[in-house]
Amino acid sequence: MSTLSVKGMRCAHCQKSVAEAMEKVPGAGQVTVDLEGGKASWTGEASAEAMAAAIEGQGFEVVK
């Protein structure tokens, strides 16, 4: 499982937006977004760069 730290998620709608964007990335596998912990994880082979781009495309910041 791979994980990124995400800043800017404040509500369940934010959490859902991040999860849906990540799920659209080819090779994402199973996606889990932890709102309280500010973490987004996936089980597939998708690259961290592709996942970060999907998250940032929703207006959130990925902490590297």
Distance bins in CASP14 RR format, pairs under 12 A and 6 or more apart:
PFRMAT RR
TARGET T0000
AUTHOR 0000-0000-0000
RMODE 2
METHOD distances of the structure
MODEL  1
1 28 0 0 0 0 0 1 0 0 0 0 0
1 29 0 0 0 0 1 0 0 0 0 0 0
1 30 0 0 0 0 1 0 0 0 0 0 0
1 31 0 0 0 0 0 1 0 0 0 0 0
1 32 0 0 0 0 1 0 0 0 0 0 0
1 39 0 0 0 0 0 1 0 0 0 0 0
1 40 0 0 0 0 0 1 0 0 0 0 0
1 41 1 0 1 0 0 0 0 0 0 0 0
1 42 1 0 0 1 0 0 0 0 0 0 0
1 43 1 0 1 0 0 0 0 0 0 0 0
1 44 0 0 0 0 1 0 0 0 0 0 0
1 45 0 0 0 0 0 1 0 0 0 0 0
1 46 0 0 0 0 0 1 0 0 0 0 0
1 48 0 0 0 0 0 1 0 0 0 0 0
1 51 0 0 0 0 0 1 0 0 0 0 0
2 22 0 0 0 0 0 1 0 0 0 0 0
2 25 0 0 0 0 0 1 0 0 0 0 0
2 27 0 0 0 0 0 1 0 0 0 0 0
2 28 0 0 0 0 1 0 0 0 0 0 0
2 29 0 0 0 0 0 1 0 0 0 0 0
2 30 0 0 0 0 0 1 0 0 0 0 0
2 31 0 0 0 0 0 1 0 0 0 0 0
2 32 0 0 0 0 0 1 0 0 0 0 0
2 39 0 0 0 0 0 1 0 0 0 0 0
2 40 0 0 0 0 1 0 0 0 0 0 0
2 41 1 0 0 1 0 0 0 0 0 0 0
2 42 1 0 1 0 0 0 0 0 0 0 0
2 43 1 0 0 1 0 0 0 0 0 0 0
2 44 1 0 0 1 0 0 0 0 0 0 0
2 45 0 0 0 0 1 0 0 0 0 0 0
2 46 0 0 0 0 1 0 0 0 0 0 0
2 47 0 0 0 0 1 0 0 0 0 0 0
2 48 1 0 0 1 0 0 0 0 0 0 0
2 49 0 0 0 0 0 1 0 0 0 0 0
2 50 0 0 0 0 0 1 0 0 0 0 0
2 51 1 0 0 1 0 0 0 0 0 0 0
2 52 0 0 0 0 0 1 0 0 0 0 0
3 22 0 0 0 0 0 1 0 0 0 0 0
3 31 0 0 0 0 0 1 0 0 0 0 0
3 32 0 0 0 0 1 0 0 0 0 0 0
3 33 0 0 0 0 0 1 0 0 0 0 0
3 34 0 0 0 0 1 0 0 0 0 0 0
3 37 0 0 0 0 0 1 0 0 0 0 0
3 38 0 0 0 0 1 0 0 0 0 0 0
3 39 1 0 1 0 0 0 0 0 0 0 0
3 40 1 0 0 1 0 0 0 0 0 0 0
3 41 1 0 1 0 0 0 0 0 0 0 0
3 42 0 0 0 0 1 0 0 0 0 0 0
3 43 0 0 0 0 0 1 0 0 0 0 0
3 48 0 0 0 0 1 0 0 0 0 0 0
3 51 0 0 0 0 1 0 0 0 0 0 0
3 52 0 0 0 0 0 1 0 0 0 0 0
3 55 0 0 0 0 0 1 0 0 0 0 0
3 62 0 0 0 0 0 1 0 0 0 0 0
3 63 0 0 0 0 0 1 0 0 0 0 0
4 18 0 0 0 0 1 0 0 0 0 0 0
4 22 0 0 0 0 1 0 0 0 0 0 0
4 25 0 0 0 0 0 1 0 0 0 0 0
4 31 0 0 0 0 0 1 0 0 0 0 0
4 32 0 0 0 0 0 1 0 0 0 0 0
4 33 0 0 0 0 1 0 0 0 0 0 0
4 34 0 0 0 0 0 1 0 0 0 0 0
4 37 0 0 0 0 0 1 0 0 0 0 0
4 38 0 0 0 0 1 0 0 0 0 0 0
4 39 1 0 0 1 0 0 0 0 0 0 0
4 40 1 0 1 0 0 0 0 0 0 0 0
4 41 1 0 0 1 0 0 0 0 0 0 0
4 42 0 0 0 0 1 0 0 0 0 0 0
4 46 0 0 0 0 0 1 0 0 0 0 0
4 47 0 0 0 0 0 1 0 0 0 0 0
4 48 1 0 0 1 0 0 0 0 0 0 0
4 49 0 0 0 0 0 1 0 0 0 0 0
4 50 0 0 0 0 0 1 0 0 0 0 0
4 51 1 0 0 1 0 0 0 0 0 0 0
4 52 1 0 0 1 0 0 0 0 0 0 0
4 53 0 0 0 0 0 1 0 0 0 0 0
4 54 0 0 0 0 0 1 0 0 0 0 0
4 55 1 0 0 1 0 0 0 0 0 0 0
4 56 0 0 0 0 0 1 0 0 0 0 0
4 60 0 0 0 0 1 0 0 0 0 0 0
4 61 0 0 0 0 0 1 0 0 0 0 0
4 62 1 0 1 0 0 0 0 0 0 0 0
4 63 1 0 0 1 0 0 0 0 0 0 0
4 64 0 0 0 0 1 0 0 0 0 0 0
5 18 0 0 0 0 0 1 0 0 0 0 0
5 33 0 0 0 0 0 1 0 0 0 0 0
5 34 0 0 0 0 0 1 0 0 0 0 0
5 37 0 0 0 0 1 0 0 0 0 0 0
5 38 1 0 0 1 0 0 0 0 0 0 0
5 39 1 0 0 1 0 0 0 0 0 0 0
5 40 0 0 0 0 1 0 0 0 0 0 0
5 41 0 0 0 0 0 1 0 0 0 0 0
5 48 0 0 0 0 0 1 0 0 0 0 0
5 51 0 0 0 0 0 1 0 0 0 0 0
5 52 0 0 0 0 0 1 0 0 0 0 0
5 55 0 0 0 0 0 1 0 0 0 0 0
5 60 0 0 0 0 0 1 0 0 0 0 0
5 61 0 0 0 0 1 0 0 0 0 0 0
5 62 1 0 0 1 0 0 0 0 0 0 0
5 63 1 0 1 0 0 0 0 0 0 0 0
5 64 0 0 0 0 1 0 0 0 0 0 0
6 14 0 0 0 0 1 0 0 0 0 0 0
6 15 0 0 0 0 1 0 0 0 0 0 0
6 17 0 0 0 0 0 1 0 0 0 0 0
6 18 1 0 0 1 0 0 0 0 0 0 0
6 19 0 0 0 0 0 1 0 0 0 0 0
6 21 0 0 0 0 0 1 0 0 0 0 0
6 22 0 0 0 0 0 1 0 0 0 0 0
6 32 0 0 0 0 0 1 0 0 0 0 0
6 33 1 0 0 1 0 0 0 0 0 0 0
6 34 0 0 0 0 1 0 0 0 0 0 0
6 35 0 0 0 0 1 0 0 0 0 0 0
6 36 0 0 0 0 0 1 0 0 0 0 0
6 37 0 0 0 0 1 0 0 0 0 0 0
6 38 1 0 1 0 0 0 0 0 0 0 0
6 39 1 0 0 1 0 0 0 0 0 0 0
6 40 1 0 1 0 0 0 0 0 0 0 0
6 41 0 0 0 0 0 1 0 0 0 0 0
6 51 0 0 0 0 0 1 0 0 0 0 0
6 52 0 0 0 0 1 0 0 0 0 0 0
6 54 0 0 0 0 0 1 0 0 0 0 0
6 55 1 0 1 0 0 0 0 0 0 0 0
6 56 0 0 0 0 1 0 0 0 0 0 0
6 57 0 0 0 0 0 1 0 0 0 0 0
6 58 0 0 0 0 1 0 0 0 0 0 0
6 59 0 0 0 0 0 1 0 0 0 0 0
6 60 1 0 1 0 0 0 0 0 0 0 0
6 61 1 0 0 1 0 0 0 0 0 0 0
6 62 1 0 0 1 0 0 0 0 0 0 0
6 63 1 0 0 1 0 0 0 0 0 0 0
6 64 0 0 0 0 0 1 0 0 0 0 0
7 14 0 0 0 0 0 1 0 0 0 0 0
7 18 0 0 0 0 0 1 0 0 0 0 0
7 37 0 0 0 0 0 1 0 0 0 0 0
7 38 1 0 0 1 0 0 0 0 0 0 0
7 39 0 0 0 0 0 1 0 0 0 0 0
7 40 0 0 0 0 0 1 0 0 0 0 0
7 52 0 0 0 0 0 1 0 0 0 0 0
7 55 0 0 0 0 1 0 0 0 0 0 0
7 56 0 0 0 0 0 1 0 0 0 0 0
7 59 0 0 0 0 0 1 0 0 0 0 0
7 60 1 0 0 1 0 0 0 0 0 0 0
7 61 1 0 1 0 0 0 0 0 0 0 0
7 62 1 0 0 1 0 0 0 0 0 0 0
7 63 1 0 1 0 0 0 0 0 0 0 0
7 64 0 0 0 0 0 1 0 0 0 0 0
8 14 1 0 0 1 0 0 0 0 0 0 0
8 15 0 0 0 0 0 1 0 0 0 0 0
8 17 0 0 0 0 0 1 0 0 0 0 0
8 18 0 0 0 0 1 0 0 0 0 0 0
8 33 0 0 0 0 0 1 0 0 0 0 0
8 35 0 0 0 0 0 1 0 0 0 0 0
8 37 0 0 0 0 0 1 0 0 0 0 0
8 38 0 0 0 0 1 0 0 0 0 0 0
8 40 0 0 0 0 0 1 0 0 0 0 0
8 55 0 0 0 0 0 1 0 0 0 0 0
8 56 0 0 0 0 0 1 0 0 0 0 0
8 58 0 0 0 0 0 1 0 0 0 0 0
8 59 0 0 0 0 1 0 0 0 0 0 0
8 60 1 0 1 0 0 0 0 0 0 0 0
8 61 1 0 0 1 0 0 0 0 0 0 0
8 62 0 0 0 0 0 1 0 0 0 0 0
8 63 0 0 0 0 0 1 0 0 0 0 0
9 15 1 0 1 0 0 0 0 0 0 0 0
9 16 0 0 0 0 1 0 0 0 0 0 0
9 17 0 0 0 0 1 0 0 0 0 0 0
9 18 1 0 0 1 0 0 0 0 0 0 0
9 19 0 0 0 0 0 1 0 0 0 0 0
9 21 0 0 0 0 0 1 0 0 0 0 0
9 33 1 0 0 1 0 0 0 0 0 0 0
9 34 0 0 0 0 1 0 0 0 0 0 0
9 35 1 0 1 0 0 0 0 0 0 0 0
9 36 0 0 0 0 1 0 0 0 0 0 0
9 37 0 0 0 0 1 0 0 0 0 0 0
9 38 1 0 1 0 0 0 0 0 0 0 0
9 39 0 0 0 0 1 0 0 0 0 0 0
9 40 0 0 0 0 1 0 0 0 0 0 0
9 55 0 0 0 0 1 0 0 0 0 0 0
9 58 0 0 0 0 1 0 0 0 0 0 0
9 59 0 0 0 0 0 1 0 0 0 0 0
9 60 1 0 0 1 0 0 0 0 0 0 0
9 61 0 0 0 0 1 0 0 0 0 0 0
9 62 0 0 0 0 0 1 0 0 0 0 0
9 63 0 0 0 0 0 1 0 0 0 0 0
10 17 0 0 0 0 0 1 0 0 0 0 0
10 18 0 0 0 0 0 1 0 0 0 0 0
10 35 0 0 0 0 1 0 0 0 0 0 0
10 36 0 0 0 0 0 1 0 0 0 0 0
10 38 0 0 0 0 0 1 0 0 0 0 0
10 59 0 0 0 0 0 1 0 0 0 0 0
10 60 0 0 0 0 1 0 0 0 0 0 0
11 17 0 0 0 0 1 0 0 0 0 0 0
11 18 0 0 0 0 0 1 0 0 0 0 0
11 33 0 0 0 0 0 1 0 0 0 0 0
11 35 1 0 0 1 0 0 0 0 0 0 0
11 36 0 0 0 0 0 1 0 0 0 0 0
12 18 0 0 0 0 0 1 0 0 0 0 0
12 19 0 0 0 0 0 1 0 0 0 0 0
12 33 0 0 0 0 1 0 0 0 0 0 0
12 35 1 0 0 1 0 0 0 0 0 0 0
12 36 0 0 0 0 0 1 0 0 0 0 0
13 19 0 0 0 0 0 1 0 0 0 0 0
13 20 0 0 0 0 0 1 0 0 0 0 0
13 33 0 0 0 0 0 1 0 0 0 0 0
13 35 0 0 0 0 0 1 0 0 0 0 0
13 58 0 0 0 0 0 1 0 0 0 0 0
13 60 0 0 0 0 0 1 0 0 0 0 0
14 20 0 0 0 0 0 1 0 0 0 0 0
14 21 0 0 0 0 0 1 0 0 0 0 0
14 33 0 0 0 0 1 0 0 0 0 0 0
14 34 0 0 0 0 0 1 0 0 0 0 0
14 35 1 0 0 1 0 0 0 0 0 0 0
14 36 0 0 0 0 0 1 0 0 0 0 0
14 38 0 0 0 0 1 0 0 0 0 0 0
14 40 0 0 0 0 0 1 0 0 0 0 0
14 55 0 0 0 0 0 1 0 0 0 0 0
14 58 0 0 0 0 1 0 0 0 0 0 0
14 59 0 0 0 0 1 0 0 0 0 0 0
14 60 1 0 0 1 0 0 0 0 0 0 0
14 61 0 0 0 0 0 1 0 0 0 0 0
15 21 0 0 0 0 0 1 0 0 0 0 0
15 22 0 0 0 0 0 1 0 0 0 0 0
15 31 0 0 0 0 0 1 0 0 0 0 0
15 32 0 0 0 0 0 1 0 0 0 0 0
15 33 1 0 1 0 0 0 0 0 0 0 0
15 34 0 0 0 0 1 0 0 0 0 0 0
15 35 1 0 1 0 0 0 0 0 0 0 0
15 36 0 0 0 0 1 0 0 0 0 0 0
15 37 0 0 0 0 0 1 0 0 0 0 0
15 38 0 0 0 0 1 0 0 0 0 0 0
15 39 0 0 0 0 0 1 0 0 0 0 0
15 40 0 0 0 0 1 0 0 0 0 0 0
15 55 0 0 0 0 0 1 0 0 0 0 0
15 58 0 0 0 0 0 1 0 0 0 0 0
15 60 0 0 0 0 0 1 0 0 0 0 0
16 22 0 0 0 0 0 1 0 0 0 0 0
16 23 0 0 0 0 0 1 0 0 0 0 0
16 31 0 0 0 0 0 1 0 0 0 0 0
16 33 1 0 0 1 0 0 0 0 0 0 0
16 35 0 0 0 0 1 0 0 0 0 0 0
16 40 0 0 0 0 0 1 0 0 0 0 0
16 58 0 0 0 0 0 1 0 0 0 0 0
17 23 0 0 0 0 0 1 0 0 0 0 0
17 24 0 0 0 0 0 1 0 0 0 0 0
17 31 0 0 0 0 0 1 0 0 0 0 0
17 33 0 0 0 0 1 0 0 0 0 0 0
17 35 0 0 0 0 0 1 0 0 0 0 0
17 40 0 0 0 0 0 1 0 0 0 0 0
17 54 0 0 0 0 0 1 0 0 0 0 0
17 55 0 0 0 0 1 0 0 0 0 0 0
17 56 0 0 0 0 0 1 0 0 0 0 0
17 57 0 0 0 0 1 0 0 0 0 0 0
17 58 1 0 1 0 0 0 0 0 0 0 0
17 59 0 0 0 0 1 0 0 0 0 0 0
17 60 0 0 0 0 1 0 0 0 0 0 0
18 24 0 0 0 0 0 1 0 0 0 0 0
18 25 0 0 0 0 0 1 0 0 0 0 0
18 28 0 0 0 0 0 1 0 0 0 0 0
18 31 0 0 0 0 1 0 0 0 0 0 0
18 32 0 0 0 0 0 1 0 0 0 0 0
18 33 1 0 1 0 0 0 0 0 0 0 0
18 34 0 0 0 0 0 1 0 0 0 0 0
18 35 0 0 0 0 1 0 0 0 0 0 0
18 38 0 0 0 0 1 0 0 0 0 0 0
18 39 0 0 0 0 0 1 0 0 0 0 0
18 40 1 0 1 0 0 0 0 0 0 0 0
18 41 0 0 0 0 0 1 0 0 0 0 0
18 42 0 0 0 0 0 1 0 0 0 0 0
18 51 0 0 0 0 1 0 0 0 0 0 0
18 52 0 0 0 0 0 1 0 0 0 0 0
18 54 0 0 0 0 1 0 0 0 0 0 0
18 55 1 0 1 0 0 0 0 0 0 0 0
18 56 0 0 0 0 0 1 0 0 0 0 0
18 57 0 0 0 0 1 0 0 0 0 0 0
18 58 1 0 1 0 0 0 0 0 0 0 0
18 59 0 0 0 0 1 0 0 0 0 0 0
18 60 1 0 0 1 0 0 0 0 0 0 0
18 61 0 0 0 0 0 1 0 0 0 0 0
18 62 0 0 0 0 1 0 0 0 0 0 0
19 25 0 0 0 0 0 1 0 0 0 0 0
19 28 0 0 0 0 1 0 0 0 0 0 0
19 29 0 0 0 0 0 1 0 0 0 0 0
19 30 0 0 0 0 0 1 0 0 0 0 0
19 31 1 0 1 0 0 0 0 0 0 0 0
19 32 1 0 0 1 0 0 0 0 0 0 0
19 33 1 0 1 0 0 0 0 0 0 0 0
19 34 0 0 0 0 0 1 0 0 0 0 0
19 35 0 0 0 0 1 0 0 0 0 0 0
19 39 0 0 0 0 0 1 0 0 0 0 0
19 40 1 0 0 1 0 0 0 0 0 0 0
19 41 0 0 0 0 0 1 0 0 0 0 0
19 42 0 0 0 0 1 0 0 0 0 0 0
19 51 0 0 0 0 0 1 0 0 0 0 0
19 54 0 0 0 0 0 1 0 0 0 0 0
19 55 0 0 0 0 1 0 0 0 0 0 0
19 58 0 0 0 0 1 0 0 0 0 0 0
19 60 0 0 0 0 0 1 0 0 0 0 0
20 28 0 0 0 0 0 1 0 0 0 0 0
20 31 0 0 0 0 1 0 0 0 0 0 0
20 33 0 0 0 0 1 0 0 0 0 0 0
20 40 0 0 0 0 0 1 0 0 0 0 0
20 54 0 0 0 0 1 0 0 0 0 0 0
20 55 0 0 0 0 0 1 0 0 0 0 0
20 57 0 0 0 0 0 1 0 0 0 0 0
20 58 0 0 0 0 1 0 0 0 0 0 0
21 28 0 0 0 0 1 0 0 0 0 0 0
21 31 0 0 0 0 1 0 0 0 0 0 0
21 33 0 0 0 0 1 0 0 0 0 0 0
21 40 0 0 0 0 1 0 0 0 0 0 0
21 42 0 0 0 0 0 1 0 0 0 0 0
21 46 0 0 0 0 0 1 0 0 0 0 0
21 50 0 0 0 0 0 1 0 0 0 0 0
21 51 0 0 0 0 1 0 0 0 0 0 0
21 52 0 0 0 0 0 1 0 0 0 0 0
21 53 0 0 0 0 1 0 0 0 0 0 0
21 54 1 0 1 0 0 0 0 0 0 0 0
21 55 1 0 0 1 0 0 0 0 0 0 0
21 56 0 0 0 0 1 0 0 0 0 0 0
21 57 1 0 0 1 0 0 0 0 0 0 0
21 58 1 0 1 0 0 0 0 0 0 0 0
21 59 0 0 0 0 1 0 0 0 0 0 0
21 60 0 0 0 0 1 0 0 0 0 0 0
21 62 0 0 0 0 0 1 0 0 0 0 0
22 28 1 0 1 0 0 0 0 0 0 0 0
22 29 0 0 0 0 1 0 0 0 0 0 0
22 30 0 0 0 0 0 1 0 0 0 0 0
22 31 1 0 1 0 0 0 0 0 0 0 0
22 32 0 0 0 0 1 0 0 0 0 0 0
22 33 1 0 0 1 0 0 0 0 0 0 0
22 39 0 0 0 0 0 1 0 0 0 0 0
22 40 1 0 0 1 0 0 0 0 0 0 0
22 41 0 0 0 0 1 0 0 0 0 0 0
22 42 1 0 0 1 0 0 0 0 0 0 0
22 43 0 0 0 0 0 1 0 0 0 0 0
22 44 0 0 0 0 0 1 0 0 0 0 0
22 46 0 0 0 0 1 0 0 0 0 0 0
22 47 0 0 0 0 0 1 0 0 0 0 0
22 48 0 0 0 0 0 1 0 0 0 0 0
22 50 0 0 0 0 1 0 0 0 0 0 0
22 51 1 0 1 0 0 0 0 0 0 0 0
22 52 0 0 0 0 1 0 0 0 0 0 0
22 53 0 0 0 0 0 1 0 0 0 0 0
22 54 1 0 1 0 0 0 0 0 0 0 0
22 55 1 0 0 1 0 0 0 0 0 0 0
22 56 0 0 0 0 0 1 0 0 0 0 0
22 57 0 0 0 0 0 1 0 0 0 0 0
22 58 0 0 0 0 1 0 0 0 0 0 0
22 60 0 0 0 0 0 1 0 0 0 0 0
22 62 0 0 0 0 0 1 0 0 0 0 0
23 29 1 0 0 1 0 0 0 0 0 0 0
23 30 0 0 0 0 1 0 0 0 0 0 0
23 31 1 0 1 0 0 0 0 0 0 0 0
23 32 0 0 0 0 0 1 0 0 0 0 0
23 33 0 0 0 0 1 0 0 0 0 0 0
23 40 0 0 0 0 0 1 0 0 0 0 0
23 42 0 0 0 0 1 0 0 0 0 0 0
23 43 0 0 0 0 0 1 0 0 0 0 0
23 44 0 0 0 0 0 1 0 0 0 0 0
23 46 0 0 0 0 0 1 0 0 0 0 0
23 51 0 0 0 0 0 1 0 0 0 0 0
23 54 0 0 0 0 1 0 0 0 0 0 0
23 55 0 0 0 0 0 1 0 0 0 0 0
23 58 0 0 0 0 0 1 0 0 0 0 0
24 31 0 0 0 0 1 0 0 0 0 0 0
24 42 0 0 0 0 0 1 0 0 0 0 0
24 46 0 0 0 0 0 1 0 0 0 0 0
24 50 0 0 0 0 0 1 0 0 0 0 0
24 51 0 0 0 0 0 1 0 0 0 0 0
24 53 0 0 0 0 0 1 0 0 0 0 0
24 54 1 0 0 1 0 0 0 0 0 0 0
24 55 0 0 0 0 0 1 0 0 0 0 0
24 57 0 0 0 0 0 1 0 0 0 0 0
24 58 0 0 0 0 0 1 0 0 0 0 0
25 31 0 0 0 0 1 0 0 0 0 0 0
25 40 0 0 0 0 0 1 0 0 0 0 0
25 42 0 0 0 0 1 0 0 0 0 0 0
25 44 0 0 0 0 1 0 0 0 0 0 0
25 45 0 0 0 0 0 1 0 0 0 0 0
25 46 1 0 1 0 0 0 0 0 0 0 0
25 47 0 0 0 0 1 0 0 0 0 0 0
25 48 0 0 0 0 0 1 0 0 0 0 0
25 49 0 0 0 0 0 1 0 0 0 0 0
25 50 1 0 1 0 0 0 0 0 0 0 0
25 51 1 0 1 0 0 0 0 0 0 0 0
25 52 0 0 0 0 1 0 0 0 0 0 0
25 53 0 0 0 0 1 0 0 0 0 0 0
25 54 1 0 1 0 0 0 0 0 0 0 0
25 55 0 0 0 0 1 0 0 0 0 0 0
25 57 0 0 0 0 0 1 0 0 0 0 0
26 42 0 0 0 0 0 1 0 0 0 0 0
26 44 0 0 0 0 1 0 0 0 0 0 0
26 45 0 0 0 0 1 0 0 0 0 0 0
26 46 1 0 0 1 0 0 0 0 0 0 0
26 47 0 0 0 0 0 1 0 0 0 0 0
26 50 1 0 0 1 0 0 0 0 0 0 0
26 51 0 0 0 0 0 1 0 0 0 0 0
26 54 0 0 0 0 0 1 0 0 0 0 0
27 42 0 0 0 0 1 0 0 0 0 0 0
27 43 0 0 0 0 1 0 0 0 0 0 0
27 44 1 0 1 0 0 0 0 0 0 0 0
27 45 1 0 1 0 0 0 0 0 0 0 0
27 46 1 0 1 0 0 0 0 0 0 0 0
27 47 0 0 0 0 1 0 0 0 0 0 0
27 50 0 0 0 0 1 0 0 0 0 0 0
27 51 0 0 0 0 1 0 0 0 0 0 0
27 54 0 0 0 0 0 1 0 0 0 0 0
28 40 0 0 0 0 0 1 0 0 0 0 0
28 41 0 0 0 0 0 1 0 0 0 0 0
28 42 1 0 1 0 0 0 0 0 0 0 0
28 43 0 0 0 0 1 0 0 0 0 0 0
28 44 1 0 0 1 0 0 0 0 0 0 0
28 45 0 0 0 0 1 0 0 0 0 0 0
28 46 1 0 1 0 0 0 0 0 0 0 0
28 47 0 0 0 0 0 1 0 0 0 0 0
28 48 0 0 0 0 0 1 0 0 0 0 0
28 50 0 0 0 0 1 0 0 0 0 0 0
28 51 1 0 0 1 0 0 0 0 0 0 0
28 54 0 0 0 0 1 0 0 0 0 0 0
28 55 0 0 0 0 0 1 0 0 0 0 0
29 41 0 0 0 0 0 1 0 0 0 0 0
29 42 1 0 1 0 0 0 0 0 0 0 0
29 43 1 0 1 0 0 0 0 0 0 0 0
29 44 1 0 1 0 0 0 0 0 0 0 0
29 45 0 0 0 0 1 0 0 0 0 0 0
29 46 1 0 0 1 0 0 0 0 0 0 0
29 51 0 0 0 0 0 1 0 0 0 0 0
30 40 0 0 0 0 0 1 0 0 0 0 0
30 41 0 0 0 0 1 0 0 0 0 0 0
30 42 1 0 0 1 0 0 0 0 0 0 0
30 43 1 0 1 0 0 0 0 0 0 0 0
30 44 1 0 0 1 0 0 0 0 0 0 0
30 46 0 0 0 0 0 1 0 0 0 0 0
31 39 0 0 0 0 0 1 0 0 0 0 0
31 40 1 0 0 1 0 0 0 0 0 0 0
31 41 1 0 0 1 0 0 0 0 0 0 0
31 42 1 0 1 0 0 0 0 0 0 0 0
31 43 0 0 0 0 1 0 0 0 0 0 0
31 44 0 0 0 0 1 0 0 0 0 0 0
31 46 0 0 0 0 1 0 0 0 0 0 0
31 51 0 0 0 0 1 0 0 0 0 0 0
31 54 0 0 0 0 1 0 0 0 0 0 0
31 55 0 0 0 0 0 1 0 0 0 0 0
32 38 0 0 0 0 0 1 0 0 0 0 0
32 39 0 0 0 0 1 0 0 0 0 0 0
32 40 1 0 0 1 0 0 0 0 0 0 0
32 41 1 0 1 0 0 0 0 0 0 0 0
32 42 1 0 0 1 0 0 0 0 0 0 0
32 43 0 0 0 0 1 0 0 0 0 0 0
32 44 0 0 0 0 0 1 0 0 0 0 0
33 39 1 0 0 1 0 0 0 0 0 0 0
33 40 1 0 1 0 0 0 0 0 0 0 0
33 41 1 0 0 1 0 0 0 0 0 0 0
33 42 0 0 0 0 1 0 0 0 0 0 0
33 51 0 0 0 0 0 1 0 0 0 0 0
33 54 0 0 0 0 0 1 0 0 0 0 0
33 55 0 0 0 0 1 0 0 0 0 0 0
33 58 0 0 0 0 0 1 0 0 0 0 0
33 60 0 0 0 0 0 1 0 0 0 0 0
34 40 1 0 0 1 0 0 0 0 0 0 0
34 41 1 0 0 1 0 0 0 0 0 0 0
35 60 0 0 0 0 0 1 0 0 0 0 0
37 63 0 0 0 0 0 1 0 0 0 0 0
38 55 0 0 0 0 0 1 0 0 0 0 0
38 60 0 0 0 0 1 0 0 0 0 0 0
38 61 0 0 0 0 0 1 0 0 0 0 0
38 62 0 0 0 0 0 1 0 0 0 0 0
38 63 0 0 0 0 1 0 0 0 0 0 0
39 51 0 0 0 0 0 1 0 0 0 0 0
39 55 0 0 0 0 0 1 0 0 0 0 0
39 60 0 0 0 0 0 1 0 0 0 0 0
39 62 0 0 0 0 0 1 0 0 0 0 0
39 63 0 0 0 0 0 1 0 0 0 0 0
40 46 0 0 0 0 0 1 0 0 0 0 0
40 48 0 0 0 0 0 1 0 0 0 0 0
40 51 1 0 0 1 0 0 0 0 0 0 0
40 52 0 0 0 0 1 0 0 0 0 0 0
40 54 0 0 0 0 1 0 0 0 0 0 0
40 55 1 0 0 1 0 0 0 0 0 0 0
40 56 0 0 0 0 0 1 0 0 0 0 0
40 58 0 0 0 0 0 1 0 0 0 0 0
40 60 0 0 0 0 1 0 0 0 0 0 0
40 61 0 0 0 0 0 1 0 0 0 0 0
40 62 0 0 0 0 1 0 0 0 0 0 0
40 63 0 0 0 0 0 1 0 0 0 0 0
41 48 0 0 0 0 0 1 0 0 0 0 0
41 51 0 0 0 0 1 0 0 0 0 0 0
41 55 0 0 0 0 0 1 0 0 0 0 0
42 48 0 0 0 0 1 0 0 0 0 0 0
42 50 0 0 0 0 1 0 0 0 0 0 0
42 51 1 0 0 1 0 0 0 0 0 0 0
42 52 0 0 0 0 0 1 0 0 0 0 0
42 54 0 0 0 0 0 1 0 0 0 0 0
42 55 0 0 0 0 0 1 0 0 0 0 0
43 51 0 0 0 0 0 1 0 0 0 0 0
44 50 0 0 0 0 0 1 0 0 0 0 0
44 51 0 0 0 0 1 0 0 0 0 0 0
45 51 0 0 0 0 0 1 0 0 0 0 0
46 52 0 0 0 0 0 1 0 0 0 0 0
46 53 0 0 0 0 0 1 0 0 0 0 0
46 54 0 0 0 0 1 0 0 0 0 0 0
46 55 0 0 0 0 0 1 0 0 0 0 0
47 53 0 0 0 0 1 0 0 0 0 0 0
47 54 0 0 0 0 0 1 0 0 0 0 0
48 54 0 0 0 0 0 1 0 0 0 0 0
48 55 0 0 0 0 0 1 0 0 0 0 0
48 56 0 0 0 0 0 1 0 0 0 0 0
48 62 0 0 0 0 1 0 0 0 0 0 0
48 63 0 0 0 0 0 1 0 0 0 0 0
48 64 0 0 0 0 1 0 0 0 0 0 0
49 55 0 0 0 0 0 1 0 0 0 0 0
49 56 0 0 0 0 0 1 0 0 0 0 0
49 62 0 0 0 0 1 0 0 0 0 0 0
49 64 0 0 0 0 0 1 0 0 0 0 0
50 56 0 0 0 0 0 1 0 0 0 0 0
50 57 0 0 0 0 0 1 0 0 0 0 0
50 62 0 0 0 0 0 1 0 0 0 0 0
51 57 0 0 0 0 0 1 0 0 0 0 0
51 58 0 0 0 0 0 1 0 0 0 0 0
51 60 0 0 0 0 0 1 0 0 0 0 0
51 62 0 0 0 0 1 0 0 0 0 0 0
51 64 0 0 0 0 0 1 0 0 0 0 0
52 58 0 0 0 0 0 1 0 0 0 0 0
52 59 0 0 0 0 0 1 0 0 0 0 0
52 60 0 0 0 0 1 0 0 0 0 0 0
52 61 0 0 0 0 1 0 0 0 0 0 0
52 62 1 0 1 0 0 0 0 0 0 0 0
52 63 0 0 0 0 1 0 0 0 0 0 0
52 64 1 0 0 1 0 0 0 0 0 0 0
53 59 0 0 0 0 0 1 0 0 0 0 0
53 60 0 0 0 0 0 1 0 0 0 0 0
53 62 0 0 0 0 1 0 0 0 0 0 0
54 60 0 0 0 0 1 0 0 0 0 0 0
54 62 0 0 0 0 1 0 0 0 0 0 0
55 61 0 0 0 0 1 0 0 0 0 0 0
55 62 1 0 1 0 0 0 0 0 0 0 0
55 63 0 0 0 0 0 1 0 0 0 0 0
55 64 0 0 0 0 0 1 0 0 0 0 0
56 62 1 0 1 0 0 0 0 0 0 0 0
56 63 0 0 0 0 0 1 0 0 0 0 0
56 64 0 0 0 0 0 1 0 0 0 0 0
END
